[in-house]
Amino acid sequence: MSARDAKNGFGKLIDLARAEPVAIEKYGRSVVIVMAVEEYERLSGKTEKQRSGTKPAMGKGAKA
């Protein structure tokens, strides 16, 4: 999925990512993977409580 499509169809991206990891591309190159929290926790071995240092939303000045 292109970054533009992800931005314009964020709800669709969330729905897709809940079913399977989704690669987001910029200029034809994968730059990030969006996945369900459960999949992240399974892969990282961290629970929601343990990952309290991760940012749930973009802060002011973050790149979009």
Secondary structure, DSSP 8 states (H G I E B T S, - for coil): -BHHHHHHTHHHHHHHHHHS-EEEEETTEEEEEE--HHHHHHHH---TTTTTTS-SS--TT---
